[in-house]
Amino acid sequence: MRSVANGVFYAMIPVNVLMIAWVWIGRMLFGSGGWFLLILLVSVVPILAAVLAATTVLAFTQRRDAVVGRITGQQTLAQLLTWVGLLGFGFFLVDFGDTTDSESSAFTQLVGRQFIDLSWTLTIVTGALAAAAWIWLLIVLILGNVTAAGERRAAAATAYGAASWPGHGATAPGYGGATAPGYGGPATSGYGVPPVGADAGPPVSGYGLPQAPPPPSARPDAPSAPPGSPPQR
């Protein structure tokens, strides 16, 4: 199924162009032609070109990998049914000229003019098939683009997180564990206490910054004041 999906994906542009030409002038290959050559040129052909271009662009903007299939199974089936409908529409479409006996289609050129009514009926059926299949294709392509965009955003967020915190084990400063680079001092816990086995070094605060030295009077080796002397300031 993957190879079929990839084949349909790569055939979208050339086959869509061929389908437009087929609907417009394909019946001339069987000797049938008339006013529809002009009518379709200014009505159906531009619309058909626009809608097929839209689904082709949506198929490419999904950016799916060929390993999983450039388009999904539903998209493949919808595209194939669209082509089948257009092929049948161009084959059964009854063209007409200036006389009543000039009505013909590619189908009636092969089986006889007595099947004109059947050819008209099959034109309507195949045209409806092409329209319904294209609408289905449009819906599944839009959903596919939404899903693919969400997957790309999730992958980008994961890659950004891995680049921001390499190894996923680093701890933000002041929350325990090793201090993040750039905050000075040895590795400390979240409370400024060196971990077991680490070089104590100078005391640090909970944010990895060196603490201010204590005042002279608070040092254990400071000389005691004689009795009755005023307190030091």
N, C-alpha and C positions, 0 to 999 in steps of 0.2 A: 504493500500500500504506500510505503514511503517513496518508492521509486515512481509510482504513478502520480503521487502528489507533486513531486519535484518536476516530473515531465509536464504536467498540466500548468504548473507555475511558469516554467520557462517558455511554454507555448502560448501564454496569454496574449502577448502583444501581437505576434504574427497571425494567430488564429482569429483574434478579434477583428483585425484589419480585413482578413479574408471574409469573415461573416458579414461585415458591413458591405463589402463589395458584392457578396453573394445575394444579400437581400435586395440590393439596388438593381443589379443587372445580371444576376446569375442565370435567370430563366432564358436570357438571350442565347446561351449556349445550346438550348434545345429548340431554338427558332421561335421563341415567344417574346413579344415585346410590344409596348404600346405607351399609353399616356402615363402609366405608373412610373416610367423612367424619369419623367419630369416631376411628377407629384411627390414621389419618394425623396427625390434629391433635395427638395426644399422643406420637407416635413419630417419624415421618419429618419432619414440618414443622419442629420445633425443631432437629433435626440439620441439615436442609437450610439453614435460616436461618443457623446458626452457620458452616457451612463456606463458604457463599457470602459471608458477611460477612468471613470471614478473607481470602479471595482478593481481595476488593474493597479492603480496607485495605492489603494488600501492594501492590496496583497503584498506589495513591495515594502510598504511602511511597517509591516509587522516585524520584518528583519528576523525571521525565524531561521534557525540553523538547518542546513540540508540534512544533517544527521537525523533529526526528528521529523523532517519534512517541511518544505518551504511554506506549505499551506496545510491546513488540517483536513481530516477526512470529509467532514461536512462541507467545507469550502470546495474541495475537489469535486464532490458529487454535484453541488449546486452549479459550479462552473460548467461541468459536462452537460448537465440538463439544459443550461442556458444555450449552449452551442447546439444541442440537438433541436431545441425549439426553434432557433433561428434558421437552422438548416432546413427544417420542415416548412417553416413559413416562406422562405424563398422558393422552395420547390413547388409548393401548392398554390402560391399566390396567383390568382387569375388576373391577367392583364387584359386590356381592351384597347381597341382602336376606334375608328370613326364609323364602323359598320357593326351590325348586330352579330354577324358571324365571325367577328375578329377576336372574340374572347378566347383566351387559351392560357395555359400554364405549362410549366415544364412537365407536370404530371399528365395533363391531358394530351400533350404532344406525344407521350409514350403510350397511353392506354386508350386514347380517343376522346373526342369532344363530348360524348354522351355522359361523361363523368364530371362535367363542369360543376354541378351542384355539390358533388362529393368533394371536389377540389376546394370549393369555397368553405365547406364545413371543416375540412382538415386545416385550412389556412387559419381559421379562428381558433381551433384546438391547439395547434402548434404555437400560434402567437401568444395564447394565454399561458401555455407551458413556459415559453421563454420569459414572459413577464414575471410569472410567479417564481421561477427559478432564480431570476436576477434579484428579486426582492429578498429571497432567502439568502442568496450570496452576499448581498449588501449587509444584511443583519449579522451574519456570522463573521464577516470581515471586520465590522465595527467592534463586535465583542472581542474578536481576536486581537485587535489593536489595543483595546483597553487592557486586556489581560497582559499583553506583552509589555505595555508601558509600565504597569504595576510591577512586573518582575524585574524590569530594568532599574526602577527606582529602589526596590529592595536590595538588589545586588550592589548598587552604588552606595547605599547607606551602610551595608556590611563592609564594603571595601574602605569607606571613609572611617568607620569605627576601628578597623584593624590598623589603619595607618596612624590614627590619633593615639592609640594606646597599644604599642607593639607588644605582643606576647599575651595580652589580655590579663596580665598579672600585676601590673603596676598599680599602686595605690595613690590616690590624690593626697597631697600634703595635709598633715593634721588629722588623718583618719587611720593611723596605724600603719605598720609595715615600713618599708624603706621610704625615705623621703625622696620626692621627685627631684630630678636634676635642676640646679639653678636656685635652690633654696638654702644652700650652705649647710655646714655642719655634718657630722657623721650621721649614719642611719639611726633613726629614732622611732619610737612608738608614737602614737597619737597624743601621748601625755608628756613628751619631752624626755622620756627615760630610754637610755640606750638598750637595745635588745641584748639578750644573754650572749656572752662571748664576743661582743663588739667592743672596740676601743672607745673608752668613755669620752675622752676629749673634753672640750668645754661644754658647760651645760647649755642646753638649747630649750627654746620654748616649744609649745605644741605645734607651731608652724615651721619648725626647722630653723628659726632665727636665734642667734646667740643671745643669752640673757644678759642684762646689765649686771656688773659686779656689785656685791653687797657693800654698804657703807663701812668705813673703817671701824666704827664702834661695834659692828656686828661680826667682825672677823674673830675667829677663835684665838688667834695669836696676838691680838691687840692688847697693850698693857692696860691693866685696870687702873682706874682713877683713884687717888688717895682719898681716904674718908673725909667727908666734909667739903670736898671740892665741888664747884658748880657743875651741872651736867654739860657735857660737850654738845655743841650744835654743829 
